[in-house]
Amino acid sequence: AAPSAATPAPVEETLDAEASGQKVLARVGQTVTITVEADVLDSVSLAEVGTETAEPDSPARFELLAEIPGSYAIDLLESGRRIGVLEIRD
């Protein structure tokens, strides 16, 4: 089969809620799993995808299909900090 017919490899990234400037890169058509590990309870927001709760023993987890190219912010709502971006490319 032609490479274009193959299912693209999934993207799996673990982010640290204490860090910033983290980048998750994906291409359109890839399945993306983002796990955010936190030392304190916080709500993690991923742009249009939604909000998940992260706690010390239970990281926030997002699973999505990369569909629309662009840059999607990953923010901590309680802390009011941006920890990274999900970048989807063609």
N, C-alpha and C positions, 0 to 999 in steps of 0.2 A: 504493500500500500504506500501511496505517496505520503511524505511526512506531514503534509497539511491535513491529511485525513485522520492522523493519529490524535488521540485525546491528549491535550497538553498536560504535562505533569502538574499536580497540585502544588500550590504555594502554601507552606506552613511556617509561620513565624511566631516566636514568643517575644513579647516586648516587656520591658521593665517599667512599671509605673513611676519609678523614681528617676528614670532617665528622660532625656528629651532629644529631639532631633532624629528620632528613629524613622527609618523609611522601609516600607514594605512595597516591593515592586511586583507587579503582575501584568500579564497580557490579557487582552480580551479573550474570553473562552476558558480561562483557568479558574479552577475552584480555589478559593482563598480561605485559609483558616488562620485567624489571628487570636493568640492567647495573650492576655495581659495579666502579669503577676504583680500583686500589690502587697505591701506590708501592712497597710491599713485599709479599712473599708472605704471604698470610693465607687462612684459610678463612672463607667467608661462609655464615652459616646463615640460612635463611628459614623460621622456625617449622616447621610440619609438612611443608613442601615438600621440604626437604633441604638439603644442604650442597654448595657449589661452591667451587673454588679460584680465588683472584684473585692474579695476579702483574702486575708492571709492564707487560708487553707483552700480557697476556692477561686481560682482565677476567672476573669471574664473571658468569654469565648465567643468569637464571631465566625460564622461560616457563611460564605456568599459566593456567587458566581460573578466573576469580573465581566461586566457587560458594557459599561459606558466609560470611555477613556476620560481621565481627569485625575485631580488630586483631591483626596478625601481626608479631612482632618480627623485625628484620633485625640480626643480630649478627656481630661479628668474633670468631671463636673463639680465635685465638692472642692477639689483643690484649685480649680480654675486654671489648669495648666494644659498646654498642648504637649503631648508626649511624642507625637509623630504623625506621619501621613501614610495613607495607602495611595500609591500611584499606579493607575491603570493605563497601560499604553496599548496602541493598536497592534 
